[in-house]
Amino acid sequence: MAASVEMTEADQIKTFKDFLVHYNKLSELCFNDCVHDFTSRTLRSTEEKCIANCMDKYLRTNQRVSQRFHEFQMVANENMMALAQKSGNPS
C-alpha cells in the first residue's frame, strides 16, 4: 500500500513538473513574440491582446494535439487487440 501511495505522489510531482515546463514554455514563447516595448512598466493594449491570442492559440493547439494522440492510441490499441485475436493469442 505504501508503494502505491509513493507512486501516486511521484506521479503527481511528475504531472506538476510537466505543467510547469509547459507553462514556462508558453510564457517565454508569448513574451518573445508579443512584448517589444521596454520603455514602460505596463503592457500596451496591443501587447496584452497579442499575449491573450498567443496563449489561446497555444492552448487550443496543445489540446487538439493531445486529442489526436488519444484517438491514435485508441485505434492502435484496437488494432493490436484484433491482431492478437486473429493469431489466437488473446492477451
PyMOL Python script that loads the backbone (N, CA, C, O; Angstrom):
from pymol import cmd

cmd.read_pdbstr("""\
ATOM      1  N   MET A   1       0.818  -1.193   0.000  1.00  0.00           N
ATOM      2  CA  MET A   1       0.000   0.000   0.000  1.00  0.00           C
ATOM      3  C   MET A   1       0.866   1.263   0.000  1.00  0.00           C
ATOM      4  O   MET A   1       0.563   2.227  -0.703  1.00  0.00           O
ATOM      5  N   ALA A   2       1.937   1.254   0.785  1.00  0.00           N
ATOM      6  CA  ALA A   2       2.818   2.423   0.842  1.00  0.00           C
ATOM      7  C   ALA A   2       3.452   2.701  -0.513  1.00  0.00           C
ATOM      8  O   ALA A   2       3.623   3.859  -0.893  1.00  0.00           O
ATOM      9  N   ALA A   3       3.803   1.641  -1.246  1.00  0.00           N
ATOM     10  CA  ALA A   3       4.413   1.820  -2.559  1.00  0.00           C
ATOM     11  C   ALA A   3       3.451   2.500  -3.521  1.00  0.00           C
ATOM     12  O   ALA A   3       3.862   3.345  -4.317  1.00  0.00           O
ATOM     13  N   SER A   4       2.158   2.132  -3.454  1.00  0.00           N
ATOM     14  CA  SER A   4       1.192   2.756  -4.348  1.00  0.00           C
ATOM     15  C   SER A   4       0.978   4.220  -4.006  1.00  0.00           C
ATOM     16  O   SER A   4       0.754   5.041  -4.896  1.00  0.00           O
ATOM     17  N   VAL A   5       1.048   4.559  -2.700  1.00  0.00           N
ATOM     18  CA  VAL A   5       0.927   5.965  -2.291  1.00  0.00           C
ATOM     19  C   VAL A   5       2.133   6.743  -2.795  1.00  0.00           C
ATOM     20  O   VAL A   5       1.987   7.860  -3.290  1.00  0.00           O
ATOM     21  N   GLU A   6       3.331   6.159  -2.674  1.00  0.00           N
ATOM     22  CA  GLU A   6       4.531   6.822  -3.166  1.00  0.00           C
ATOM     23  C   GLU A   6       4.462   7.007  -4.672  1.00  0.00           C
ATOM     24  O   GLU A   6       4.867   8.046  -5.195  1.00  0.00           O
ATOM     25  N   MET A   7       3.955   6.009  -5.364  1.00  0.00           N
ATOM     26  CA  MET A   7       3.823   6.105  -6.822  1.00  0.00           C
ATOM     27  C   MET A   7       2.861   7.227  -7.172  1.00  0.00           C
ATOM     28  O   MET A   7       3.109   7.999  -8.097  1.00  0.00           O
ATOM     29  N   THR A   8       1.774   7.316  -6.440  1.00  0.00           N
ATOM     30  CA  THR A   8       0.810   8.378  -6.690  1.00  0.00           C
ATOM     31  C   THR A   8       1.454   9.743  -6.460  1.00  0.00           C
ATOM     32  O   THR A   8       1.245  10.666  -7.248  1.00  0.00           O
ATOM     33  N   GLU A   9       2.223   9.877  -5.404  1.00  0.00           N
ATOM     34  CA  GLU A   9       2.909  11.141  -5.141  1.00  0.00           C
ATOM     35  C   GLU A   9       3.930  11.431  -6.226  1.00  0.00           C
ATOM     36  O   GLU A   9       4.071  12.573  -6.662  1.00  0.00           O
ATOM     37  N   ALA A  10       4.640  10.406  -6.663  1.00  0.00           N
ATOM     38  CA  ALA A  10       5.613  10.582  -7.739  1.00  0.00           C
ATOM     39  C   ALA A  10       4.913  11.004  -9.031  1.00  0.00           C
ATOM     40  O   ALA A  10       5.404  11.866  -9.759  1.00  0.00           O
ATOM     41  N   ASP A  11       3.773  10.393  -9.305  1.00  0.00           N
ATOM     42  CA  ASP A  11       3.003  10.777 -10.494  1.00  0.00           C
ATOM     43  C   ASP A  11       2.528  12.221 -10.398  1.00  0.00           C
ATOM     44  O   ASP A  11       2.557  12.960 -11.382  1.00  0.00           O
ATOM     45  N   GLN A  12       2.093  12.615  -9.208  1.00  0.00           N
ATOM     46  CA  GLN A  12       1.635  13.989  -9.014  1.00  0.00           C
ATOM     47  C   GLN A  12       2.779  14.974  -9.210  1.00  0.00           C
ATOM     48  O   GLN A  12       2.596  16.026  -9.824  1.00  0.00           O
ATOM     49  N   ILE A  13       3.946  14.642  -8.696  1.00  0.00           N
ATOM     50  CA  ILE A  13       5.109  15.511  -8.856  1.00  0.00           C
ATOM     51  C   ILE A  13       5.488  15.616 -10.327  1.00  0.00           C
ATOM     52  O   ILE A  13       5.774  16.706 -10.823  1.00  0.00           O
ATOM     53  N   LYS A  14       5.491  14.474 -11.029  1.00  0.00           N
ATOM     54  CA  LYS A  14       5.819  14.488 -12.458  1.00  0.00           C
ATOM     55  C   LYS A  14       4.805  15.325 -13.236  1.00  0.00           C
ATOM     56  O   LYS A  14       5.179  16.106 -14.110  1.00  0.00           O
ATOM     57  N   THR A  15       3.522  15.159 -12.914  1.00  0.00           N
ATOM     58  CA  THR A  15       2.482  15.934 -13.586  1.00  0.00           C
ATOM     59  C   THR A  15       2.682  17.420 -13.350  1.00  0.00           C
ATOM     60  O   THR A  15       2.555  18.223 -14.275  1.00  0.00           O
ATOM     61  N   PHE A  16       2.993  17.791 -12.112  1.00  0.00           N
ATOM     62  CA  PHE A  16       3.211  19.202 -11.790  1.00  0.00           C
ATOM     63  C   PHE A  16       4.443  19.740 -12.515  1.00  0.00           C
ATOM     64  O   PHE A  16       4.417  20.861 -13.024  1.00  0.00           O
ATOM     65  N   LYS A  17       5.519  18.956 -12.568  1.00  0.00           N
ATOM     66  CA  LYS A  17       6.718  19.384 -13.285  1.00  0.00           C
ATOM     67  C   LYS A  17       6.418  19.577 -14.771  1.00  0.00           C
ATOM     68  O   LYS A  17       6.866  20.549 -15.379  1.00  0.00           O
ATOM     69  N   ASP A  18       5.656  18.644 -15.352  1.00  0.00           N
ATOM     70  CA  ASP A  18       5.272  18.771 -16.761  1.00  0.00           C
ATOM     71  C   ASP A  18       4.452  20.033 -16.987  1.00  0.00           C
ATOM     72  O   ASP A  18       4.643  20.733 -17.982  1.00  0.00           O
ATOM     73  N   PHE A  19       3.538  20.324 -16.063  1.00  0.00           N
ATOM     74  CA  PHE A  19       2.736  21.542 -16.158  1.00  0.00           C
ATOM     75  C   PHE A  19       3.641  22.771 -16.139  1.00  0.00           C
ATOM     76  O   PHE A  19       3.470  23.686 -16.945  1.00  0.00           O
ATOM     77  N   LEU A  20       4.601  22.790 -15.220  1.00  0.00           N
ATOM     78  CA  LEU A  20       5.492  23.948 -15.121  1.00  0.00           C
ATOM     79  C   LEU A  20       6.344  24.120 -16.370  1.00  0.00           C
ATOM     80  O   LEU A  20       6.592  25.247 -16.800  1.00  0.00           O
ATOM     81  N   VAL A  21       6.791  23.018 -16.953  1.00  0.00           N
ATOM     82  CA  VAL A  21       7.573  23.103 -18.195  1.00  0.00           C
ATOM     83  C   VAL A  21       6.723  23.739 -19.296  1.00  0.00           C
ATOM     84  O   VAL A  21       7.183  24.639 -19.997  1.00  0.00           O
ATOM     85  N   HIS A  22       5.480  23.267 -19.445  1.00  0.00           N
ATOM     86  CA  HIS A  22       4.594  23.827 -20.470  1.00  0.00           C
ATOM     87  C   HIS A  22       4.261  25.289 -20.185  1.00  0.00           C
ATOM     88  O   HIS A  22       4.232  26.108 -21.103  1.00  0.00           O
ATOM     89  N   TYR A  23       4.012  25.618 -18.926  1.00  0.00           N
ATOM     90  CA  TYR A  23       3.689  26.996 -18.545  1.00  0.00           C
ATOM     91  C   TYR A  23       4.863  27.921 -18.858  1.00  0.00           C
ATOM     92  O   TYR A  23       4.672  28.996 -19.427  1.00  0.00           O
ATOM     93  N   ASN A  24       6.067  27.510 -18.491  1.00  0.00           N
ATOM     94  CA  ASN A  24       7.246  28.341 -18.756  1.00  0.00           C
ATOM     95  C   ASN A  24       7.510  28.482 -20.248  1.00  0.00           C
ATOM     96  O   ASN A  24       7.891  29.556 -20.714  1.00  0.00           O
ATOM     97  N   LYS A  25       7.311  27.409 -20.995  1.00  0.00           N
ATOM     98  CA  LYS A  25       7.490  27.457 -22.449  1.00  0.00           C
ATOM     99  C   LYS A  25       6.492  28.429 -23.066  1.00  0.00           C
ATOM    100  O   LYS A  25       6.848  29.237 -23.922  1.00  0.00           O
ATOM    101  N   LEU A  26       5.242  28.344 -22.626  1.00  0.00           N
ATOM    102  CA  LEU A  26       4.204  29.234 -23.132  1.00  0.00           C
ATOM    103  C   LEU A  26       4.518  30.682 -22.780  1.00  0.00           C
ATOM    104  O   LEU A  26       4.397  31.569 -23.625  1.00  0.00           O
ATOM    105  N   SER A  27       4.920  30.924 -21.539  1.00  0.00           N
ATOM    106  CA  SER A  27       5.248  32.289 -21.114  1.00  0.00           C
ATOM    107  C   SER A  27       6.368  32.875 -21.944  1.00  0.00           C
ATOM    108  O   SER A  27       6.281  34.014 -22.404  1.00  0.00           O
ATOM    109  N   GLU A  28       7.420  32.098 -22.135  1.00  0.00           N
ATOM    110  CA  GLU A  28       8.568  32.580 -22.896  1.00  0.00           C
ATOM    111  C   GLU A  28       8.206  32.815 -24.359  1.00  0.00           C
ATOM    112  O   GLU A  28       8.579  33.833 -24.942  1.00  0.00           O
ATOM    113  N   LEU A  29       7.483  31.874 -24.945  1.00  0.00           N
ATOM    114  CA  LEU A  29       7.085  31.987 -26.342  1.00  0.00           C
ATOM    115  C   LEU A  29       6.251  33.248 -26.576  1.00  0.00           C
ATOM    116  O   LEU A  29       6.549  34.041 -27.469  1.00  0.00           O
ATOM    117  N   CYS A  30       5.216  33.424 -25.774  1.00  0.00           N
ATOM    118  CA  CYS A  30       4.326  34.572 -25.967  1.00  0.00           C
ATOM    119  C   CYS A  30       5.023  35.893 -25.622  1.00  0.00           C
ATOM    120  O   CYS A  30       4.792  36.906 -26.283  1.00  0.00           O
ATOM    121  N   PHE A  31       5.865  35.886 -24.599  1.00  0.00           N
ATOM    122  CA  PHE A  31       6.606  37.099 -24.250  1.00  0.00           C
ATOM    123  C   PHE A  31       7.505  37.512 -25.406  1.00  0.00           C
ATOM    124  O   PHE A  31       7.512  38.675 -25.810  1.00  0.00           O
ATOM    125  N   ASN A  32       8.261  36.559 -25.937  1.00  0.00           N
ATOM    126  CA  ASN A  32       9.183  36.889 -27.034  1.00  0.00           C
ATOM    127  C   ASN A  32       8.452  37.338 -28.291  1.00  0.00           C
ATOM    128  O   ASN A  32       8.949  38.192 -29.024  1.00  0.00           O
ATOM    129  N   ASP A  33       7.279  36.773 -28.547  1.00  0.00           N
ATOM    130  CA  ASP A  33       6.518  37.138 -29.741  1.00  0.00           C
ATOM    131  C   ASP A  33       5.774  38.462 -29.599  1.00  0.00           C
ATOM    132  O   ASP A  33       5.548  39.151 -30.594  1.00  0.00           O
ATOM    133  N   CYS A  34       5.395  38.825 -28.384  1.00  0.00           N
ATOM    134  CA  CYS A  34       4.446  39.929 -28.223  1.00  0.00           C
ATOM    135  C   CYS A  34       4.984  41.181 -27.532  1.00  0.00           C
ATOM    136  O   CYS A  34       4.486  42.276 -27.792  1.00  0.00           O
ATOM    137  N   VAL A  35       5.959  41.054 -26.684  1.00  0.00           N
ATOM    138  CA  VAL A  35       6.427  42.213 -25.916  1.00  0.00           C
ATOM    139  C   VAL A  35       7.681  42.773 -26.577  1.00  0.00           C
ATOM    140  O   VAL A  35       8.714  42.110 -26.667  1.00  0.00           O
ATOM    141  N   HIS A  36       7.555  44.027 -27.040  1.00  0.00           N
ATOM    142  CA  HIS A  36       8.665  44.644 -27.769  1.00  0.00           C
ATOM    143  C   HIS A  36       9.056  46.000 -27.200  1.00  0.00           C
ATOM    144  O   HIS A  36      10.145  46.499 -27.483  1.00  0.00           O
ATOM    145  N   ASP A  37       8.183  46.600 -26.404  1.00  0.00           N
ATOM    146  CA  ASP A  37       8.440  47.944 -25.877  1.00  0.00           C
ATOM    147  C   ASP A  37       8.814  47.836 -24.404  1.00  0.00           C
ATOM    148  O   ASP A  37       7.989  47.469 -23.568  1.00  0.00           O
ATOM    149  N   PHE A  38      10.057  48.158 -24.101  1.00  0.00           N
ATOM    150  CA  PHE A  38      10.532  48.064 -22.721  1.00  0.00           C
ATOM    151  C   PHE A  38      10.722  49.447 -22.098  1.00  0.00           C
ATOM    152  O   PHE A  38      11.454  49.600 -21.121  1.00  0.00           O
ATOM    153  N   THR A  39      10.058  50.449 -22.670  1.00  0.00           N
ATOM    154  CA  THR A  39      10.180  51.811 -22.139  1.00  0.00           C
ATOM    155  C   THR A  39       9.138  52.108 -21.065  1.00  0.00           C
ATOM    156  O   THR A  39       9.143  53.189 -20.477  1.00  0.00           O
ATOM    157  N   SER A  40       8.251  51.161 -20.809  1.00  0.00           N
ATOM    158  CA  SER A  40       7.188  51.371 -19.823  1.00  0.00           C
ATOM    159  C   SER A  40       7.092  50.142 -18.931  1.00  0.00           C
ATOM    160  O   SER A  40       7.439  49.030 -19.331  1.00  0.00           O
ATOM    161  N   ARG A  41       6.610  50.371 -17.704  1.00  0.00           N
ATOM    162  CA  ARG A  41       6.430  49.246 -16.777  1.00  0.00           C
ATOM    163  C   ARG A  41       5.158  48.459 -17.075  1.00  0.00           C
ATOM    164  O   ARG A  41       4.999  47.340 -16.585  1.00  0.00           O
ATOM    165  N   THR A  42       4.261  49.018 -17.860  1.00  0.00           N
ATOM    166  CA  THR A  42       2.993  48.354 -18.150  1.00  0.00           C
ATOM    167  C   THR A  42       2.977  47.881 -19.601  1.00  0.00           C
ATOM    168  O   THR A  42       3.715  48.376 -20.454  1.00  0.00           O
ATOM    169  N   LEU A  43       2.119  46.919 -19.841  1.00  0.00           N
ATOM    170  CA  LEU A  43       1.955  46.417 -21.200  1.00  0.00           C
ATOM    171  C   LEU A  43       1.042  47.345 -21.993  1.00  0.00           C
ATOM    172  O   LEU A  43       0.098  47.916 -21.447  1.00  0.00           O
ATOM    173  N   ARG A  44       1.323  47.485 -23.247  1.00  0.00           N
ATOM    174  CA  ARG A  44       0.410  48.201 -24.142  1.00  0.00           C
ATOM    175  C   ARG A  44      -0.794  47.310 -24.402  1.00  0.00           C
ATOM    176  O   ARG A  44      -0.728  46.098 -24.198  1.00  0.00           O
ATOM    177  N   SER A  45      -1.874  47.895 -24.843  1.00  0.00           N
ATOM    178  CA  SER A  45      -3.074  47.102 -25.128  1.00  0.00           C
ATOM    179  C   SER A  45      -2.827  46.126 -26.270  1.00  0.00           C
ATOM    180  O   SER A  45      -3.362  45.017 -26.273  1.00  0.00           O
ATOM    181  N   THR A  46      -2.011  46.541 -27.243  1.00  0.00           N
ATOM    182  CA  THR A  46      -1.700  45.632 -28.353  1.00  0.00           C
ATOM    183  C   THR A  46      -0.883  44.432 -27.867  1.00  0.00           C
ATOM    184  O   THR A  46      -1.066  43.314 -28.348  1.00  0.00           O
ATOM    185  N   GLU A  47       0.015  44.673 -26.916  1.00  0.00           N
ATOM    186  CA  GLU A  47       0.809  43.580 -26.363  1.00  0.00           C
ATOM    187  C   GLU A  47      -0.075  42.633 -25.553  1.00  0.00           C
ATOM    188  O   GLU A  47       0.069  41.414 -25.642  1.00  0.00           O
ATOM    189  N   GLU A  48      -0.980  43.191 -24.773  1.00  0.00           N
ATOM    190  CA  GLU A  48      -1.898  42.356 -23.995  1.00  0.00           C
ATOM    191  C   GLU A  48      -2.764  41.495 -24.902  1.00  0.00           C
ATOM    192  O   GLU A  48      -2.966  40.310 -24.635  1.00  0.00           O
ATOM    193  N   LYS A  49      -3.277  42.095 -25.980  1.00  0.00           N
ATOM    194  CA  LYS A  49      -4.107  41.349 -26.924  1.00  0.00           C
ATOM    195  C   LYS A  49      -3.292  40.258 -27.609  1.00  0.00           C
ATOM    196  O   LYS A  49      -3.774  39.139 -27.789  1.00  0.00           O
ATOM    197  N   CYS A  50      -2.070  40.578 -27.988  1.00  0.00           N
ATOM    198  CA  CYS A  50      -1.189  39.601 -28.633  1.00  0.00           C
ATOM    199  C   CYS A  50      -0.924  38.433 -27.694  1.00  0.00           C
ATOM    200  O   CYS A  50      -0.977  37.279 -28.117  1.00  0.00           O
ATOM    201  N   ILE A  51      -0.641  38.712 -26.437  1.00  0.00           N
ATOM    202  CA  ILE A  51      -0.367  37.658 -25.461  1.00  0.00           C
ATOM    203  C   ILE A  51      -1.596  36.780 -25.260  1.00  0.00           C
ATOM    204  O   ILE A  51      -1.482  35.556 -25.198  1.00  0.00           O
ATOM    205  N   ALA A  52      -2.774  37.401 -25.157  1.00  0.00           N
ATOM    206  CA  ALA A  52      -4.008  36.631 -24.985  1.00  0.00           C
ATOM    207  C   ALA A  52      -4.244  35.716 -26.189  1.00  0.00           C
ATOM    208  O   ALA A  52      -4.604  34.549 -26.028  1.00  0.00           O
ATOM    209  N   ASN A  53      -4.040  36.250 -27.392  1.00  0.00           N
ATOM    210  CA  ASN A  53      -4.207  35.444 -28.608  1.00  0.00           C
ATOM    211  C   ASN A  53      -3.169  34.328 -28.679  1.00  0.00           C
ATOM    212  O   ASN A  53      -3.485  33.201 -29.062  1.00  0.00           O
ATOM    213  N   CYS A  54      -1.950  34.640 -28.314  1.00  0.00           N
ATOM    214  CA  CYS A  54      -0.871  33.651 -28.331  1.00  0.00           C
ATOM    215  C   CYS A  54      -1.184  32.508 -27.372  1.00  0.00           C
ATOM    216  O   CYS A  54      -1.055  31.337 -27.729  1.00  0.00           O
ATOM    217  N   MET A  55      -1.591  32.851 -26.163  1.00  0.00           N
ATOM    218  CA  MET A  55      -1.920  31.827 -25.167  1.00  0.00           C
ATOM    219  C   MET A  55      -3.089  30.972 -25.638  1.00  0.00           C
ATOM    220  O   MET A  55      -3.060  29.748 -25.514  1.00  0.00           O
ATOM    221  N   ASP A  56      -4.103  31.613 -26.171  1.00  0.00           N
ATOM    222  CA  ASP A  56      -5.283  30.880 -26.641  1.00  0.00           C
ATOM    223  C   ASP A  56      -4.909  29.913 -27.761  1.00  0.00           C
ATOM    224  O   ASP A  56      -5.322  28.753 -27.759  1.00  0.00           O
ATOM    225  N   LYS A  57      -4.127  30.402 -28.710  1.00  0.00           N
ATOM    226  CA  LYS A  57      -3.715  29.567 -29.837  1.00  0.00           C
ATOM    227  C   LYS A  57      -2.865  28.385 -29.367  1.00  0.00           C
ATOM    228  O   LYS A  57      -3.063  27.257 -29.819  1.00  0.00           O
ATOM    229  N   TYR A  58      -1.923  28.644 -28.464  1.00  0.00           N
ATOM    230  CA  TYR A  58      -1.059  27.585 -27.947  1.00  0.00           C
ATOM    231  C   TYR A  58      -1.884  26.528 -27.210  1.00  0.00           C
ATOM    232  O   TYR A  58      -1.699  25.330 -27.427  1.00  0.00           O
ATOM    233  N   LEU A  59      -2.788  26.969 -26.345  1.00  0.00           N
ATOM    234  CA  LEU A  59      -3.586  26.028 -25.564  1.00  0.00           C
ATOM    235  C   LEU A  59      -4.537  25.224 -26.443  1.00  0.00           C
ATOM    236  O   LEU A  59      -4.709  24.023 -26.233  1.00  0.00           O
ATOM    237  N   ARG A  60      -5.150  25.870 -27.419  1.00  0.00           N
ATOM    238  CA  ARG A  60      -6.032  25.149 -28.342  1.00  0.00           C
ATOM    239  C   ARG A  60      -5.254  24.123 -29.166  1.00  0.00           C
ATOM    240  O   ARG A  60      -5.714  23.001 -29.378  1.00  0.00           O
ATOM    241  N   THR A  61      -4.077  24.525 -29.622  1.00  0.00           N
ATOM    242  CA  THR A  61      -3.248  23.607 -30.403  1.00  0.00           C
ATOM    243  C   THR A  61      -2.810  22.425 -29.557  1.00  0.00           C
ATOM    244  O   THR A  61      -2.863  21.279 -30.005  1.00  0.00           O
ATOM    245  N   ASN A  62      -2.378  22.702 -28.340  1.00  0.00           N
ATOM    246  CA  ASN A  62      -1.949  21.639 -27.433  1.00  0.00           C
ATOM    247  C   ASN A  62      -3.108  20.683 -27.139  1.00  0.00           C
ATOM    248  O   ASN A  62      -2.920  19.467 -27.102  1.00  0.00           O
ATOM    249  N   GLN A  63      -4.290  21.232 -26.933  1.00  0.00           N
ATOM    250  CA  GLN A  63      -5.469  20.405 -26.678  1.00  0.00           C
ATOM    251  C   GLN A  63      -5.794  19.541 -27.895  1.00  0.00           C
ATOM    252  O   GLN A  63      -6.121  18.363 -27.751  1.00  0.00           O
ATOM    253  N   ARG A  64      -5.706  20.110 -29.068  1.00  0.00           N
ATOM    254  CA  ARG A  64      -6.010  19.368 -30.299  1.00  0.00           C
ATOM    255  C   ARG A  64      -4.994  18.254 -30.544  1.00  0.00           C
ATOM    256  O   ARG A  64      -5.365  17.145 -30.930  1.00  0.00           O
ATOM    257  N   VAL A  65      -3.723  18.546 -30.320  1.00  0.00           N
ATOM    258  CA  VAL A  65      -2.687  17.519 -30.493  1.00  0.00           C
ATOM    259  C   VAL A  65      -2.909  16.385 -29.500  1.00  0.00           C
ATOM    260  O   VAL A  65      -2.795  15.213 -29.858  1.00  0.00           O
ATOM    261  N   SER A  66      -3.222  16.726 -28.264  1.00  0.00           N
ATOM    262  CA  SER A  66      -3.487  15.699 -27.247  1.00  0.00           C
ATOM    263  C   SER A  66      -4.689  14.852 -27.625  1.00  0.00           C
ATOM    264  O   SER A  66      -4.677  13.634 -27.449  1.00  0.00           O
ATOM    265  N   GLN A  67      -5.720  15.493 -28.142  1.00  0.00           N
ATOM    266  CA  GLN A  67      -6.925  14.771 -28.564  1.00  0.00           C
ATOM    267  C   GLN A  67      -6.599  13.813 -29.709  1.00  0.00           C
ATOM    268  O   GLN A  67      -7.040  12.664 -29.702  1.00  0.00           O
ATOM    269  N   ARG A  68      -5.838  14.277 -30.683  1.00  0.00           N
ATOM    270  CA  ARG A  68      -5.468  13.428 -31.815  1.00  0.00           C
ATOM    271  C   ARG A  68      -4.588  12.264 -31.368  1.00  0.00           C
ATOM    272  O   ARG A  68      -4.749  11.141 -31.846  1.00  0.00           O
ATOM    273  N   PHE A  69      -3.663  12.530 -30.455  1.00  0.00           N
ATOM    274  CA  PHE A  69      -2.803  11.474 -29.934  1.00  0.00           C
ATOM    275  C   PHE A  69      -3.646  10.408 -29.242  1.00  0.00           C
ATOM    276  O   PHE A  69      -3.415   9.213 -29.425  1.00  0.00           O
ATOM    277  N   HIS A  70      -4.616  10.838 -28.452  1.00  0.00           N
ATOM    278  CA  HIS A  70      -5.505   9.904 -27.758  1.00  0.00           C
ATOM    279  C   HIS A  70      -6.283   9.061 -28.773  1.00  0.00           C
ATOM    280  O   HIS A  70      -6.413   7.849 -28.605  1.00  0.00           O
ATOM    281  N   GLU A  71      -6.795   9.700 -29.818  1.00  0.00           N
ATOM    282  CA  GLU A  71      -7.519   8.973 -30.857  1.00  0.00           C
ATOM    283  C   GLU A  71      -6.607   7.955 -31.534  1.00  0.00           C
ATOM    284  O   GLU A  71      -7.021   6.824 -31.789  1.00  0.00           O
ATOM    285  N   PHE A  72      -5.380   8.346 -31.824  1.00  0.00           N
ATOM    286  CA  PHE A  72      -4.418   7.452 -32.458  1.00  0.00           C
ATOM    287  C   PHE A  72      -4.120   6.255 -31.551  1.00  0.00           C
ATOM    288  O   PHE A  72      -4.061   5.118 -32.019  1.00  0.00           O
ATOM    289  N   GLN A  73      -3.935   6.511 -30.264  1.00  0.00           N
ATOM    290  CA  GLN A  73      -3.660   5.433 -29.317  1.00  0.00           C
ATOM    291  C   GLN A  73      -4.829   4.448 -29.236  1.00  0.00           C
ATOM    292  O   GLN A  73      -4.617   3.238 -29.149  1.00  0.00           O
ATOM    293  N   MET A  74      -6.048   4.958 -29.266  1.00  0.00           N
ATOM    294  CA  MET A  74      -7.224   4.091 -29.203  1.00  0.00           C
ATOM    295  C   MET A  74      -7.264   3.168 -30.425  1.00  0.00           C
ATOM    296  O   MET A  74      -7.516   1.970 -30.295  1.00  0.00           O
ATOM    297  N   VAL A  75      -7.019   3.723 -31.595  1.00  0.00           N
ATOM    298  CA  VAL A  75      -7.026   2.923 -32.828  1.00  0.00           C
ATOM    299  C   VAL A  75      -5.891   1.904 -32.798  1.00  0.00           C
ATOM    300  O   VAL A  75      -6.085   0.749 -33.178  1.00  0.00           O
ATOM    301  N   ALA A  76      -4.722   2.317 -32.354  1.00  0.00           N
ATOM    302  CA  ALA A  76      -3.585   1.398 -32.284  1.00  0.00           C
ATOM    303  C   ALA A  76      -3.875   0.257 -31.322  1.00  0.00           C
ATOM    304  O   ALA A  76      -3.553  -0.895 -31.614  1.00  0.00           O
ATOM    305  N   ASN A  77      -4.476   0.561 -30.183  1.00  0.00           N
ATOM    306  CA  ASN A  77      -4.832  -0.494 -29.216  1.00  0.00           C
ATOM    307  C   ASN A  77      -5.866  -1.452 -29.790  1.00  0.00           C
ATOM    308  O   ASN A  77      -5.768  -2.664 -29.593  1.00  0.00           O
ATOM    309  N   GLU A  78      -6.853  -0.919 -30.494  1.00  0.00           N
ATOM    310  CA  GLU A  78      -7.870  -1.766 -31.113  1.00  0.00           C
ATOM    311  C   GLU A  78      -7.242  -2.678 -32.172  1.00  0.00           C
ATOM    312  O   GLU A  78      -7.590  -3.854 -32.270  1.00  0.00           O
ATOM    313  N   ASN A  79      -6.327  -2.134 -32.952  1.00  0.00           N
ATOM    314  CA  ASN A  79      -5.642  -2.933 -33.972  1.00  0.00           C
ATOM    315  C   ASN A  79      -4.796  -4.033 -33.345  1.00  0.00           C
ATOM    316  O   ASN A  79      -4.761  -5.154 -33.852  1.00  0.00           O
ATOM    317  N   MET A  80      -4.116  -3.722 -32.252  1.00  0.00           N
ATOM    318  CA  MET A  80      -3.306  -4.729 -31.576  1.00  0.00           C
ATOM    319  C   MET A  80      -4.183  -5.844 -31.006  1.00  0.00           C
ATOM    320  O   MET A  80      -3.816  -7.017 -31.076  1.00  0.00           O
ATOM    321  N   MET A  81      -5.333  -5.486 -30.446  1.00  0.00           N
ATOM    322  CA  MET A  81      -6.237  -6.486 -29.897  1.00  0.00           C
ATOM    323  C   MET A  81      -6.802  -7.364 -31.007  1.00  0.00           C
ATOM    324  O   MET A  81      -6.920  -8.578 -30.840  1.00  0.00           O
ATOM    325  N   ALA A  82      -7.153  -6.759 -32.135  1.00  0.00           N
ATOM    326  CA  ALA A  82      -7.684  -7.523 -33.261  1.00  0.00           C
ATOM    327  C   ALA A  82      -6.626  -8.477 -33.805  1.00  0.00           C
ATOM    328  O   ALA A  82      -6.930  -9.624 -34.131  1.00  0.00           O
ATOM    329  N   LEU A  83      -5.399  -8.011 -33.901  1.00  0.00           N
ATOM    330  CA  LEU A  83      -4.306  -8.854 -34.376  1.00  0.00           C
ATOM    331  C   LEU A  83      -4.049 -10.020 -33.409  1.00  0.00           C
ATOM    332  O   LEU A  83      -3.810 -11.149 -33.839  1.00  0.00           O
ATOM    333  N   ALA A  84      -4.101  -9.738 -32.119  1.00  0.00           N
ATOM    334  CA  ALA A  84      -3.883 -10.784 -31.123  1.00  0.00           C
ATOM    335  C   ALA A  84      -5.006 -11.826 -31.188  1.00  0.00           C
ATOM    336  O   ALA A  84      -4.752 -13.021 -31.038  1.00  0.00           O
ATOM    337  N   GLN A  85      -6.229 -11.382 -31.407  1.00  0.00           N
ATOM    338  CA  GLN A  85      -7.343 -12.324 -31.507  1.00  0.00           C
ATOM    339  C   GLN A  85      -7.241 -13.162 -32.778  1.00  0.00           C
ATOM    340  O   GLN A  85      -7.590 -14.343 -32.776  1.00  0.00           O
ATOM    341  N   LYS A  86      -6.763 -12.555 -33.858  1.00  0.00           N
ATOM    342  CA  LYS A  86      -6.590 -13.287 -35.113  1.00  0.00           C
ATOM    343  C   LYS A  86      -5.548 -14.381 -34.970  1.00  0.00           C
ATOM    344  O   LYS A  86      -5.706 -15.481 -35.499  1.00  0.00           O
ATOM    345  N   SER A  87      -4.486 -14.066 -34.251  1.00  0.00           N
ATOM    346  CA  SER A  87      -3.400 -15.037 -34.105  1.00  0.00           C
ATOM    347  C   SER A  87      -3.698 -16.071 -33.025  1.00  0.00           C
ATOM    348  O   SER A  87      -2.915 -16.997 -32.819  1.00  0.00           O
ATOM    349  N   GLY A  88      -4.825 -15.918 -32.337  1.00  0.00           N
ATOM    350  CA  GLY A  88      -5.224 -16.885 -31.319  1.00  0.00           C
ATOM    351  C   GLY A  88      -4.561 -16.665 -29.988  1.00  0.00           C
ATOM    352  O   GLY A  88      -4.538 -17.570 -29.153  1.00  0.00           O
ATOM    353  N   ASN A  89      -4.019 -15.481 -29.765  1.00  0.00           N
ATOM    354  CA  ASN A  89      -3.369 -15.160 -28.501  1.00  0.00           C
ATOM    355  C   ASN A  89      -4.086 -13.971 -27.867  1.00  0.00           C
ATOM    356  O   ASN A  89      -3.620 -12.839 -27.995  1.00  0.00           O
ATOM    357  N   PRO A  90      -5.205 -14.202 -27.188  1.00  0.00           N
ATOM    358  CA  PRO A  90      -5.984 -13.080 -26.643  1.00  0.00           C
ATOM    359  C   PRO A  90      -5.365 -12.527 -25.359  1.00  0.00           C
ATOM    360  O   PRO A  90      -5.804 -12.873 -24.262  1.00  0.00           O
ATOM    361  N   SER A  91      -4.355 -11.675 -25.487  1.00  0.00           N
ATOM    362  CA  SER A  91      -3.750 -11.091 -24.295  1.00  0.00           C
ATOM    363  C   SER A  91      -3.843  -9.605 -24.268  1.00  0.00           C
ATOM    364  O   SER A  91      -3.374  -8.974 -23.321  1.00  0.00           O
TER     365      SER A  91
END
""", "prot")
cmd.dss("prot")
cmd.show_as("cartoon", "prot")
cmd.util.cbc("prot")
cmd.orient("prot")
